[in-house]
Amino acid sequence: MLELSFKEIVRRHEALRTTFATVDGQPVQVVGQKFNFGLQVLDLQQLAETEREEKVKQLAAEEASKPFDLTKGPLLRASLLQLDAEEYVLLLTLHHIIFDGWSIGVFLQELAALYEAFLMANHPHFPNFPYSTPILLFGSGNGLRAIACKLNLTTGKSSSVALPPC
């Protein structure tokens, strides 16, 4: 159910399916229509409690040190570590280019709601987003700058705001 919950979140949020390419020397966003999310599950139950704690720290450090390939993705990775019959640790690694501090609250709320709904054999219902918000990156004398653009899919009107230099 957890993997299904992740897949639904990725389906709903374009940023989680985004990679980046270079066109004519300029970085561009590429939003994939599909993203094959896989939740890696590791069983640590056979280890003694102190060994499990050390293994969790080791795996977290290894995961945090793995680089992301912005051109290929995924820019979201997750592993579920089973410590015993009822205790798990979720290692969630996201690249900051697709995720920010505000997003974590939305992400965790949706993950919990989806997981609960799927456990109860319900199909969760979330309202559709009125905006699609791509971040456009472009080169300048001071490095990359970004513009956040919002397009209202109902009216077709757009607005944008310049973000500080990257």
N, C-alpha and C positions, 0 to 999 in steps of 0.2 A: 504494500500500500504506500510505503514511503517513496519508492521509486516512481510509482504512478503519480503521486502528488508533485514530485519534482518535475516530471514530464509535463504536467498540466500547467505549472507555473511558467516553465520555459515556453510552452505554446502561447501563453497569454502575453508574455512580455518580450517584445522584440529585442530589447537591449541584451537579453540573455542568449540570443541567437546571433549576435552581431560579431563580425570579424572586420578586419581592416586591410585594405589593399592600397596600392599606389597606382594612380592613373595620371599620366603626363606629369610625373614628378610630385603629384599632390596626394596626400592621404585621403581615402574615401571610406565610408562605411559600407559594409556589405551585410544586409540582414538576410539570413538564411530562412527559407520557408520551413525547413525541417532541421531538427537537431537530435541526433541519437544520443540521448542522455543515458548513461549507465551508472548505477549506484554500486560501487564496489563494497562488498560485505566481507569483513574479516572476522573470523571466530577466534577470540583470545581466551575462551573459557578454560582451556587446558592449562593455562599458565597460572602460577601462584599469584596471589593478589599483588605482592610487591613487584613481581615480574610484569604483570599486566600494566601497572602504573608506569613503569619504565618504558614498556613497549608503546603505550599510548603516546608518551612524550616523544619517543623516537620517531614514530610514524607521523606525528604532527609536525615535527621539525623537518623531516624529509619532504612532506607535502608542501610545507611553506617554502622550501628552497627550490622546488621544481619550477622552472620557467614556463611562461605562457608563450605560445606562438600566436601573435595577434593576427597573422594572415590565415591561419588554419583553424584556430580554436581547438577545443572549446575553451572559453574564458571563464568557465564554471566547472568545478570538479567537486565531487562529494564521495566520502567513504564512511561506511557505518561499521563501527567496531563493536562487536558483541563481547561484553565483559563477563556476563553470567546470564542466567535465564531471563532476567528482568531488567538488566542494566546495559545500556548502550552509550557509545560516544559517537557523535556525528562530527566528522571533520569536513568542513565546508570551506573551499578555497575559491575566491572570486577575484578577477582582475579589477582593479579600481577604475579602469576606463569604462566598465559597464555597470558599476555598482558604487554607491556612495553611502555615507552614514545614515541618511534618511531612508534609503531603500531597505535597509536591514529590517526595520520595523514592519514595513509592508510585506516583505518577503516572509518573515517568520509568522506573521498573522495569517497570511494566505496558506503557508505550508501547514500550520496547525489546523486550519479550517478544512483544507482539502483532505488531510490525513483522517480527520474525524469523520468527514462525510463519506469517504471511501470505505472506512471501517464499518460504517452503518449501512453500506450498500446504497447510499444516496449519491446522486450526481450533484455536486456543489454548483451553486449559481452565484456568479459574481456579475455585476453590471459591466457592460462593455466600456472600454475607455473612449471618451470623446476625442482624445488627442493621441496622435502618434508623435513622439518627441525624439527625432534623431539629433545627434550632436554632430555638427559639421566642423571638421578640423581643416585649417589652412595655414600655410607658411607665412611668416612675417619676419621682419628684421630681428625680432626678439625670440624667435623660435615659433612653436605652434601656438595658435590662438584657437579658441573654439566659439562657436555660436550655437546656442540651443534654439531650435526652431520648432514651433508648435503649429500643426496643421489641424484645423477642425475638420474632421472627415464629413460632417453633415453639411456645413456651409461652404467648405473649400477655402475659407479665409485663413491666413497664416499670420503669425507674429514671431519675432525673433528678438533675442537679447544677447549681447556680446558677453562672454565670460572672461575672467582674468586670464592672462597668459598661462599656458600649461608649463 
